[in-house]
Amino acid sequence: QVQLVESGGGVVQPGRSLRLSCAASGFTFSSYGMHWVRQAPGKGLEWVAVISYDGSNKYYADSVKGRFTISRDNSKNTLYLQMNSLRAEDTAVYYCAKVTQITIFGVVITYDAFDIWGQGTMVTVSS
Amino acid sequence: EIVLTQSPGTLSLSPGERATLSCRASQSVSSSYLAWYQQKPGQAPRLLIYGASSRATGIPDRFSGSGSGTDFTLTISRLEPEDFAVYYCQQYGSSPYVTFGQGTKLEIK
């Protein structure tokens, strides 16, 4: 079945780095843009970053720009989030999410609404 | 950046009742690129509605979305016990940059 599984979370000191992974299965990973979304404890959803299907385009939220890097390896069906210079406010559950594609009269249309989410991986930044 | 404001913050209703959740955007959402998600404790969000009114795969027809421009609504026609959760709206009209509302908690009265 279609599935996303995140890994790599944990407890890290402020200023240190962490790399998250998101393993995809059950769909043609290389055809879909992918996003990272995070949720601080007890708070709402915050968009983090997006990467195009082929990795050629990447965009970031202002809160992480210059510190986080999104990437993908389509040969391994895996999405990554490299997080550097971590801060206490980066503490959150991090979800990877797949964009929605529909086909109308043979035309594929992509929407940045997320039809598949991973289960999330917790990142705690604390000394 | 488009800011989404959801109301009410908390909605207290009983099973069988009708729920109406609101999402207002700070500027017009292009092409009604507005989605709704349901999130239960300890779970990832689930896509309910995209394109303001199109139900995602497998979503029961008691869930419906409407609206355009800056005002959008999620309606649950008859609440089932499993519908009590937090609901988020999301705009993707400024794609690839997306934003979420702060959420509405739907609780059992």
Interface residues (C-beta under 8 A of the other chain):
Chain A: G33 H35 G44 L45 E46 W47 V50 N57 Y59 A61 Y95 T100 Y111 D112 A113 F114 D115 W117 G118 Q119 G120
Chain B: Y33 A35 Y37 Q39 A44 P45 R46 L47 Y50 G51 A56 T57 Y88 Q90 Y92 S95 P96 Y97 V98 T99 F100 G101 Q102 G103
